[in-house]
Amino acid sequence: PLLDTTHRPPRAHPALPRPPVRDTNIAPMTRDPGVYQQLVGDDRAADDDRAAAADLTDGVYRHGPREARDVTYGRVYAVVAAAVFILGCVASNNAESHYEKLADPDLMRAASHCDASRSPDALNAYRRSLAEDDEVDGAMFLRHAATWLALSTLGAVAVGLAFLAAFRTHARATVWAMVYFKTGVIFALALVVSSTDGAGSGPGLFLALLGCLTAFVFWLWRREIDLVARLLAVASKSLQDNPHVVTAIVGVKLALLTLTAPTFAFVSAAYRNGEVVRDPDAVLQSGKDTCVDENGDRTPCCVWATDDWASAYVVMATLFWLWTAMLAFEVRMFTVAGVTAQWYFAPPGSSRFAGTTIKSVKNALGPSFGSLALGSLVLTAVNVAREINQNARRNARENGGGAIQIVACLVTTCLDCVYAVIQHVTKYATIQCAITGAAFCDAAVAVSRMLTDNFLNAYAVWWLPGTLLGSAAFVFAAAYGTCVGVAGYVAWNGASRGHENPGGESVLLGFVSFFLALVALNFCVTVLLDVVDCVFVCYVMDLDRQRNSRPEVHEIYEEVKAKTAKAAPAEGGAAGGTAGGSGAVVRGPGGDIAYGNRRGADDNL
């Protein structure tokens, strides 16, 4: 048998299951069209090319390596930052070392100071003589209240954590408590004014009507308020599952503070590059060393004239700082969006989200840094334009006639609306960049289409959470400041020494505590609102892909859609359409009935 060479058929072996083979010839988004085409555009060939180059591992959030986007704008920001710091070092090196003495307001009143400055020794003696009469109430208060301020700061942080916990566990009760309080304050003011000026006083009646109008508006929006409360509870749950996102945002704030300190130091040094000169508008009094203005009032004879190059540097450094502040805002939004998207689209039952924050921060400071630099540059331009807008309105009010004031008011109001829309589009474009890694302009086109298709649902999401959370933050901070101020008064009023005015010091302590708590609460409010915006975008992506990643979020927005459908009947006699975007009623492959989308047969049903 060993030498038998007769041909025999091979023995049949049981067939083994073949491993799943991925068809790499088909682009991912071609197999499952929807989110990218609807949010970025309808050019399927371009979309497929981008999707093939960028493998979206779960179909929505891109976990894989990302391509660097908008690199030019990142390089421009780096060049501007280098120029600001290099010129700042030059300004610091050439700054006038005796600026504080030369620019002393009392010395500026003397005409002789414009021509010949005093010697440094004389100036030092003069400054010491002025310092002897200075009040030290501020320093005394800091000495007395140092321990209270430290405890108040820790308490403000605790109030912020309690604020988040209240929305996570009792969101509806917390929101409605703030609504009742805001309405009650207006009626309380009406009663106070009426009791002071009489029952029929105009201001009291106006406040009473305003309170009734406020209560009526809140009653009309009662369902939306309930939905917002539930949405805030979902946002708090996201923060609870990803606590390190708060740590990352604090790090971004500290980085901004680290860049702010040297920038303002350079600006201060640039102002010191100059000299004392005679004020051309000041008139020297005959036989005296003082000056008066055109109205005969006493005015300084001298002014500090900053060098031309230093003035230009101050403008550049100020714009750079504003750009940096907006960039910090963009990095914060990008980080929150990346973490929220990974949490939202995680498989059901996921409870561990380790590494999501680090991944989002790396994407923000790496491949998407140029996109964030471009987005922050857009926000910088909007802020500058808005400031110019306010100045124009102020000048028209002070110097213009009635017609000019009306025209200026109308134009500036329209421009304010345009600026607000640009800010919203930029915010949602940043969320889109964080999720898909797209370039900023592509993301802006995507968000514009998204807002067009979901404007009615997005309108309440824009302003209601911010209004309610702002009121809540103010109430929490006011209550906290009042409690700290009262506690300080009780402790200091019985003190045997060191507190000559315990009432005034306790009031100041209360205001400082209120401010600290308000800062901490506004920080929490900002994070919550960012999460709400990100959840909204993720929900729209879910609809596009016919998925239900977070049933609790879908339940909230489905109620909003149902209410919108009842308020506005669909076209063609089909009631219940989605904001004018519904087509004919169709039956899907699984037997479900839904409204078709008029924009394309393969879009979401």
Legacy VTK file of the C-alpha trace (Angstrom):
# vtk DataFile Version 3.0
C-alpha trace
ASCII
DATASET POLYDATA
POINTS 605 float
0.000 0.000 0.000
2.866 2.341 0.581
3.953 1.976 -3.078
0.473 2.113 -4.545
0.419 5.058 -6.925
-3.098 4.565 -8.171
-4.901 7.888 -8.361
-7.607 8.151 -5.742
-9.996 11.001 -5.174
-9.152 13.198 -2.194
-10.970 12.467 1.020
-13.789 14.845 1.645
-13.321 16.996 4.767
-16.107 18.777 6.565
-16.448 22.357 5.367
-15.154 24.913 7.854
-16.952 28.201 8.289
-15.242 30.946 6.347
-14.298 34.053 8.262
-16.236 37.144 7.296
-14.489 38.985 4.490
-14.909 42.708 4.193
-15.510 43.954 0.702
-12.950 46.713 0.412
-14.147 47.678 -3.075
-17.288 49.216 -1.659
-16.984 52.447 0.292
-18.432 52.228 3.807
-20.906 55.045 3.313
-22.064 53.519 0.004
-23.230 50.438 1.854
-25.022 52.515 4.470
-25.818 55.946 3.018
-27.382 58.659 5.059
-25.565 60.660 7.720
-22.591 61.841 5.694
-24.614 62.588 2.576
-27.328 64.448 4.443
-25.011 66.409 6.732
-22.151 67.170 4.306
-23.779 67.151 0.901
-25.488 65.166 -1.797
-22.385 64.620 -3.948
-22.214 60.855 -3.547
-18.928 60.362 -5.424
-17.076 62.864 -3.266
-18.679 61.486 -0.120
-17.673 57.932 -0.996
-14.088 58.989 -1.616
-13.897 60.724 1.734
-15.551 57.800 3.506
-13.177 55.303 1.870
-10.200 57.321 3.043
-11.634 57.705 6.534
-13.013 54.451 7.925
-15.768 55.275 10.414
-15.462 52.276 12.674
-18.967 52.524 14.092
-20.510 54.393 11.179
-20.699 57.729 12.995
-17.790 58.573 15.291
-14.402 58.126 13.672
-12.040 56.356 16.044
-9.266 55.607 13.570
-6.340 57.843 12.613
-7.509 61.172 11.284
-6.075 63.264 8.512
-4.863 66.743 9.423
-7.368 69.376 8.335
-7.028 73.126 7.686
-3.312 72.984 8.431
-2.722 76.474 7.028
-4.763 78.182 9.721
-2.949 76.320 12.459
0.355 77.521 11.047
-0.935 81.089 10.800
-1.905 80.984 14.479
1.556 79.670 15.395
3.248 82.443 13.393
1.100 85.137 15.011
1.788 83.704 18.472
5.541 83.692 17.807
5.415 87.306 16.556
3.454 88.437 19.614
5.911 86.846 22.033
9.046 88.003 20.191
7.836 91.600 19.871
6.619 91.426 23.454
10.122 90.599 24.619
11.429 93.561 22.615
8.799 95.847 24.166
9.689 94.623 27.651
13.378 95.265 27.042
12.793 98.840 25.818
10.061 99.790 28.293
10.502 102.899 30.454
11.600 101.698 33.885
10.157 104.784 35.647
6.783 104.709 33.866
4.696 104.579 37.061
6.503 107.606 38.410
6.520 109.603 35.205
2.838 108.894 34.476
1.650 109.705 37.987
-1.722 111.537 37.656
-0.702 114.229 40.139
2.546 114.925 38.317
0.721 115.049 34.988
-1.189 118.108 36.230
1.999 120.192 36.330
3.105 121.814 33.069
6.748 121.682 34.133
6.549 117.889 34.257
6.019 117.741 30.477
9.408 119.279 29.761
11.679 118.088 32.547
10.889 115.048 34.687
11.901 114.831 38.285
14.836 112.790 39.390
14.121 109.187 40.466
14.955 110.002 44.085
12.545 112.912 44.196
9.881 110.834 42.533
10.357 108.042 45.060
10.000 110.485 47.920
6.906 111.956 46.314
5.342 108.528 45.880
6.094 107.662 49.503
4.375 110.817 50.647
1.294 109.891 48.646
1.291 106.329 49.969
1.179 107.548 53.554
-2.371 108.810 53.026
-3.699 105.723 51.221
-6.497 103.748 52.816
-5.760 100.151 53.743
-9.317 98.910 54.160
-8.890 96.404 51.328
-5.741 94.920 52.820
-7.335 94.813 56.257
-10.358 92.979 54.857
-8.118 90.397 53.156
-6.292 89.888 56.428
-9.464 89.402 58.409
-11.326 87.291 55.828
-8.491 85.129 54.449
-9.794 81.969 56.113
-13.373 82.762 55.182
-12.402 83.376 51.543
-10.543 80.059 51.360
-13.513 78.208 52.819
-15.858 80.141 50.535
-13.868 79.054 47.474
-14.090 75.412 48.524
-17.774 75.898 49.205
-18.294 77.384 45.726
-16.816 74.236 44.190
-19.129 72.140 46.359
-22.098 74.236 45.220
-21.139 73.552 41.610
-21.042 69.808 42.253
-24.383 69.999 44.056
-25.785 71.920 41.100
-24.850 69.106 38.733
-26.169 66.487 41.169
-29.516 68.292 41.448
-30.032 68.182 37.686
-28.902 64.563 37.518
-31.314 63.310 40.196
-34.131 65.887 40.337
-33.917 67.763 37.043
-37.619 68.498 36.676
-38.046 69.743 40.250
-34.934 71.907 39.989
-35.987 73.498 36.698
-39.512 74.267 37.837
-38.229 75.650 41.140
-36.179 78.135 39.142
-39.189 79.024 36.981
-41.376 79.673 40.044
-38.644 81.695 41.706
-38.094 83.910 38.661
-41.822 84.609 38.365
-42.187 85.131 42.114
-39.366 87.694 42.184
-41.176 89.834 39.605
-44.415 89.774 41.599
-42.496 90.509 44.814
-40.915 93.570 43.187
-44.348 94.662 42.032
-45.672 94.443 45.603
-42.691 96.367 47.008
-43.006 99.147 44.421
-46.785 99.323 44.867
-46.486 99.538 48.651
-43.942 102.335 48.314
-45.535 104.457 45.582
-49.183 103.527 46.058
-51.422 100.761 44.760
-52.096 102.499 41.465
-48.488 103.438 40.653
-47.330 102.974 37.091
-44.110 101.010 37.832
-45.914 98.621 40.186
-48.665 97.973 37.647
-46.094 97.451 34.909
-44.174 94.894 37.005
-47.428 93.088 37.845
-48.313 92.857 34.147
-44.774 91.717 33.378
-45.107 88.987 35.998
-48.393 87.828 34.497
-46.869 87.809 31.018
-43.862 85.827 32.266
-46.094 83.269 33.965
-48.210 82.967 30.811
-45.148 82.407 28.618
-43.827 79.741 30.956
-47.268 78.104 30.931
-47.233 78.035 27.134
-43.782 76.444 27.188
-44.561 74.002 30.030
-44.067 70.910 27.846
-40.824 72.252 26.413
-39.586 73.025 29.931
-40.301 69.448 30.973
-38.445 68.170 27.922
-35.495 70.458 28.611
-35.387 69.204 32.205
-35.204 65.618 30.986
-32.570 66.556 28.423
-30.483 68.196 31.146
-30.773 65.023 33.186
-29.361 63.082 30.215
-26.531 65.609 29.879
-25.717 65.216 33.565
-25.636 61.444 33.089
-23.062 61.906 30.314
-20.875 63.957 32.630
-21.275 61.361 35.355
-20.056 58.610 33.015
-17.174 60.808 31.768
-16.008 62.793 34.810
-12.569 63.520 33.379
-14.052 65.782 30.724
-14.464 68.380 33.493
-10.798 67.921 34.365
-9.849 68.483 30.729
-11.919 71.666 30.540
-10.289 72.979 33.706
-6.939 72.256 32.068
-7.992 74.278 29.024
-8.958 77.186 31.298
-5.606 77.017 33.072
-3.778 76.935 29.727
-5.692 80.042 28.649
-4.764 81.744 31.920
-1.130 80.757 31.399
-1.125 82.420 27.968
-3.134 85.404 29.174
-0.661 86.440 31.871
2.379 86.982 29.584
0.218 88.501 26.830
-1.109 91.223 29.120
2.367 91.682 30.571
3.657 92.328 27.040
0.798 94.765 26.378
1.615 96.621 29.589
5.281 96.747 28.615
4.372 98.091 25.160
2.445 100.961 26.755
5.635 101.881 28.612
7.444 102.573 25.345
6.916 106.306 24.995
7.425 109.645 26.697
5.628 112.415 28.556
4.459 115.184 26.203
2.290 118.290 26.441
-1.423 117.727 25.926
-2.332 119.773 22.804
-5.884 120.357 24.084
-4.766 121.688 27.471
-4.420 125.487 27.920
-1.662 126.676 30.250
-2.905 129.181 32.828
-1.003 132.437 32.891
1.546 132.579 35.699
0.651 129.096 36.938
1.929 125.576 36.467
-1.556 124.164 35.795
-3.804 123.809 32.738
-7.494 124.040 31.947
-9.644 122.639 29.152
-11.895 124.525 26.743
-14.604 124.762 29.410
-12.270 126.275 31.962
-12.071 123.157 34.113
-8.746 122.033 35.486
-7.138 119.263 33.425
-3.723 117.533 33.285
-1.127 119.404 31.256
0.761 116.268 30.225
-0.108 112.953 28.640
1.830 109.784 28.031
2.436 109.304 24.293
3.051 105.673 23.338
5.354 104.971 20.402
3.600 104.230 17.115
5.021 100.725 16.770
4.028 99.952 20.343
0.451 101.069 19.678
0.279 98.767 16.663
1.673 95.932 18.764
-0.979 96.507 21.425
-3.716 96.097 18.804
-2.101 92.935 17.443
-1.585 91.434 20.901
-5.171 92.222 21.908
-6.551 90.534 18.793
-4.247 87.580 19.374
-5.504 87.207 22.926
-9.112 87.326 21.705
-8.241 84.682 19.092
-6.647 82.559 21.812
-9.708 82.887 24.050
-11.959 81.808 21.188
-9.566 78.939 20.444
-9.889 77.788 24.052
-13.665 77.896 23.612
-13.364 75.778 20.464
-11.061 73.252 22.134
-13.513 72.967 25.020
-16.446 72.407 22.682
-14.462 69.920 20.576
-13.450 67.929 23.646
-16.980 67.803 25.048
-18.377 66.853 21.641
-15.878 64.041 21.133
-16.496 62.575 24.572
-20.274 62.935 24.297
-20.374 61.321 20.856
-18.337 58.335 22.058
-20.689 57.998 25.033
-23.825 58.431 22.919
-22.894 55.914 20.212
-21.387 53.355 22.600
-22.902 49.846 22.465
-25.847 49.275 24.825
-24.770 48.327 28.313
-21.394 50.101 28.133
-20.374 51.480 31.491
-16.652 52.166 31.114
-15.448 55.011 28.938
-11.753 55.111 29.797
-9.609 57.030 27.324
-12.407 58.971 25.629
-11.291 62.313 27.028
-7.627 61.778 26.138
-8.587 60.769 22.612
-10.697 63.895 22.119
-7.976 66.194 23.461
-5.372 64.592 21.178
-7.636 65.069 18.159
-8.272 68.698 19.129
-4.583 69.551 19.502
-3.526 67.328 16.600
-5.352 66.672 13.313
-8.197 69.145 13.945
-6.141 72.004 15.413
-6.234 73.901 12.113
-10.016 73.559 11.939
-10.336 74.869 15.480
-8.004 77.759 14.648
-10.234 78.653 11.692
-13.399 78.383 13.780
-11.922 80.550 16.525
-10.825 83.087 13.906
-14.435 83.297 12.700
-15.621 83.859 16.279
-12.947 86.521 16.758
-14.154 88.371 13.678
-17.737 88.128 14.940
-16.785 89.585 18.319
-14.876 92.457 16.717
-17.767 93.175 14.343
-20.223 93.053 17.236
-18.128 95.561 19.202
-18.047 97.877 16.174
-21.789 97.415 15.915
-22.305 98.440 19.537
-20.078 101.488 19.126
-22.037 102.590 16.051
-25.304 102.243 17.945
-23.882 104.191 20.891
-22.580 107.000 18.666
-25.908 107.261 16.857
-27.733 107.474 20.177
-25.440 110.186 21.525
-24.762 112.290 18.422
-27.373 111.402 15.793
-30.874 112.616 15.172
-34.097 110.668 15.460
-33.999 109.202 11.944
-30.345 108.209 12.283
-31.035 106.520 15.612
-33.909 104.493 14.152
-31.860 103.405 11.133
-28.870 102.544 13.306
-31.086 100.534 15.654
-32.628 98.551 12.785
-29.297 97.868 11.071
-27.466 96.871 14.243
-30.335 94.623 15.326
-30.270 92.778 12.003
-26.497 92.438 12.221
-26.790 91.061 15.758
-29.085 88.340 14.396
-26.552 87.523 11.675
-23.748 87.333 14.245
-25.832 85.031 16.448
-26.505 82.665 13.526
-22.797 82.580 12.653
-21.945 81.710 16.237
-24.485 78.875 16.299
-23.287 77.480 12.972
-19.685 77.648 14.161
-20.566 75.811 17.355
-22.361 73.008 15.542
-19.603 72.851 12.918
-17.107 72.269 15.726
-19.263 69.394 17.003
-19.320 67.918 13.507
-15.505 68.224 13.302
-15.152 66.409 16.614
-17.346 63.514 15.490
-16.224 62.927 11.906
-12.879 64.716 11.688
-14.097 66.761 8.708
-12.609 70.105 7.697
-14.252 73.194 9.172
-15.886 74.433 5.959
-17.267 70.966 5.148
-18.609 70.735 8.679
-20.178 74.201 8.373
-22.003 73.129 5.201
-23.148 69.997 7.007
-24.472 71.926 9.988
-26.222 74.489 7.802
-28.137 71.686 6.121
-28.877 70.109 9.495
-30.255 73.348 10.962
-32.354 73.889 7.850
-33.924 70.458 8.191
-34.401 70.644 11.975
-34.847 74.338 12.682
-38.196 74.078 14.473
-36.886 71.419 16.817
-33.583 73.195 17.364
-35.099 76.588 18.199
-36.168 75.710 21.723
-32.929 73.841 22.292
-31.015 77.029 21.492
-32.353 79.339 24.167
-34.460 77.489 26.737
-31.680 75.501 28.477
-29.455 78.561 28.653
-32.215 80.720 30.130
-33.248 78.157 32.702
-29.699 77.233 33.693
-28.691 80.892 33.930
-31.562 81.568 36.314
-30.685 78.486 38.328
-27.029 79.511 38.582
-27.957 82.992 39.776
-30.345 81.634 42.423
-27.812 79.112 43.731
-25.071 81.749 43.847
-27.299 84.341 45.541
-28.392 81.871 48.202
-24.812 80.803 48.806
-23.501 84.375 49.064
-26.284 85.321 51.475
-25.551 82.351 53.735
-21.811 83.072 53.809
-22.365 86.781 54.460
-24.769 86.090 57.339
-22.378 83.527 58.831
-19.529 86.026 58.631
-21.577 88.728 60.323
-22.571 86.378 63.159
-18.940 85.349 63.691
-17.451 88.861 63.442
-20.153 90.745 65.333
-19.195 89.034 68.580
-15.457 89.372 68.045
-13.716 91.440 70.708
-11.058 92.939 68.435
-10.023 93.504 64.863
-13.460 94.098 63.317
-14.440 97.736 63.535
-17.138 97.369 60.855
-18.406 93.758 60.881
-21.517 94.686 58.910
-19.615 96.180 55.986
-17.043 93.390 55.959
-19.738 90.714 56.024
-21.548 92.365 53.098
-18.282 92.434 51.128
-17.661 88.796 52.031
-21.153 87.919 50.825
-20.592 89.644 47.472
-17.216 87.930 47.001
-18.758 84.547 47.866
-21.613 85.219 45.465
-19.127 86.013 42.701
-17.059 82.871 43.374
-20.147 80.669 43.389
-21.444 82.322 40.220
-18.140 81.625 38.439
-18.219 77.960 39.501
-21.871 77.559 38.540
-21.452 79.289 35.184
-18.645 76.848 34.469
-21.022 73.939 35.158
-23.758 75.618 33.114
-21.424 76.012 30.143
-20.425 72.350 30.250
-24.052 71.218 30.520
-25.114 73.384 27.574
-22.232 72.035 25.484
-23.364 68.477 26.228
-26.960 69.372 25.317
-25.842 70.715 21.935
-23.729 67.621 21.281
-26.582 65.285 22.207
-28.831 67.141 19.774
-26.374 66.632 16.905
-25.944 62.959 17.803
-29.714 62.525 17.819
-29.976 63.971 14.298
-27.266 61.564 13.132
-29.163 58.702 14.745
-32.293 59.592 12.806
-30.367 59.718 9.574
-29.032 56.192 10.073
-32.315 54.804 11.415
-30.676 53.953 14.727
-31.709 54.332 18.345
-28.469 54.601 20.289
-30.050 56.347 23.283
-33.753 55.562 23.719
-34.155 58.159 26.473
-32.935 60.913 24.135
-35.113 59.704 21.276
-38.121 59.713 23.556
-37.525 63.353 24.440
-37.069 64.539 20.860
-39.903 62.399 19.540
-42.214 64.300 21.862
-40.874 67.553 20.450
-41.454 66.280 16.902
-44.968 65.119 17.763
-45.831 68.509 19.210
-44.415 70.244 16.137
-46.419 67.961 13.839
-49.658 68.797 15.670
-48.945 72.511 15.518
-48.203 72.550 11.770
-50.153 70.168 9.472
-48.088 68.615 6.730
-48.435 69.591 3.107
-50.655 67.680 0.765
-53.160 66.795 3.484
-50.815 64.395 5.269
-50.964 65.389 8.918
-48.072 64.618 11.186
-45.250 65.487 8.811
-41.917 66.600 10.117
-41.667 70.344 9.647
-42.484 70.388 5.972
-39.809 67.816 5.111
-42.127 64.757 4.904
-43.124 63.055 1.714
-45.664 60.342 1.052
-46.361 57.603 3.599
-44.294 54.526 2.693
-43.830 51.044 4.135
-40.252 49.932 4.776
-38.802 46.435 4.241
-39.537 45.532 7.880
-43.169 46.555 7.605
-42.804 49.866 9.485
-44.703 52.873 8.148
-42.962 56.263 7.976
-42.886 59.501 6.009
-40.561 59.620 3.016
-38.035 62.422 2.531
-38.582 64.550 -0.572
-34.864 65.217 -1.010
-33.911 61.671 -2.031
-35.234 58.163 -2.137
-32.291 56.797 -0.156
-32.438 59.377 2.632
-33.956 58.758 6.033
-37.549 57.476 6.079
LINES 1 606
605 0 1 2 3 4 5 6 7 8 9 10 11 12 13 14 15 16 17 18 19 20 21 22 23 24 25 26 27 28 29 30 31 32 33 34 35 36 37 38 39 40 41 42 43 44 45 46 47 48 49 50 51 52 53 54 55 56 57 58 59 60 61 62 63 64 65 66 67 68 69 70 71 72 73 74 75 76 77 78 79 80 81 82 83 84 85 86 87 88 89 90 91 92 93 94 95 96 97 98 99 100 101 102 103 104 105 106 107 108 109 110 111 112 113 114 115 116 117 118 119 120 121 122 123 124 125 126 127 128 129 130 131 132 133 134 135 136 137 138 139 140 141 142 143 144 145 146 147 148 149 150 151 152 153 154 155 156 157 158 159 160 161 162 163 164 165 166 167 168 169 170 171 172 173 174 175 176 177 178 179 180 181 182 183 184 185 186 187 188 189 190 191 192 193 194 195 196 197 198 199 200 201 202 203 204 205 206 207 208 209 210 211 212 213 214 215 216 217 218 219 220 221 222 223 224 225 226 227 228 229 230 231 232 233 234 235 236 237 238 239 240 241 242 243 244 245 246 247 248 249 250 251 252 253 254 255 256 257 258 259 260 261 262 263 264 265 266 267 268 269 270 271 272 273 274 275 276 277 278 279 280 281 282 283 284 285 286 287 288 289 290 291 292 293 294 295 296 297 298 299 300 301 302 303 304 305 306 307 308 309 310 311 312 313 314 315 316 317 318 319 320 321 322 323 324 325 326 327 328 329 330 331 332 333 334 335 336 337 338 339 340 341 342 343 344 345 346 347 348 349 350 351 352 353 354 355 356 357 358 359 360 361 362 363 364 365 366 367 368 369 370 371 372 373 374 375 376 377 378 379 380 381 382 383 384 385 386 387 388 389 390 391 392 393 394 395 396 397 398 399 400 401 402 403 404 405 406 407 408 409 410 411 412 413 414 415 416 417 418 419 420 421 422 423 424 425 426 427 428 429 430 431 432 433 434 435 436 437 438 439 440 441 442 443 444 445 446 447 448 449 450 451 452 453 454 455 456 457 458 459 460 461 462 463 464 465 466 467 468 469 470 471 472 473 474 475 476 477 478 479 480 481 482 483 484 485 486 487 488 489 490 491 492 493 494 495 496 497 498 499 500 501 502 503 504 505 506 507 508 509 510 511 512 513 514 515 516 517 518 519 520 521 522 523 524 525 526 527 528 529 530 531 532 533 534 535 536 537 538 539 540 541 542 543 544 545 546 547 548 549 550 551 552 553 554 555 556 557 558 559 560 561 562 563 564 565 566 567 568 569 570 571 572 573 574 575 576 577 578 579 580 581 582 583 584 585 586 587 588 589 590 591 592 593 594 595 596 597 598 599 600 601 602 603 604
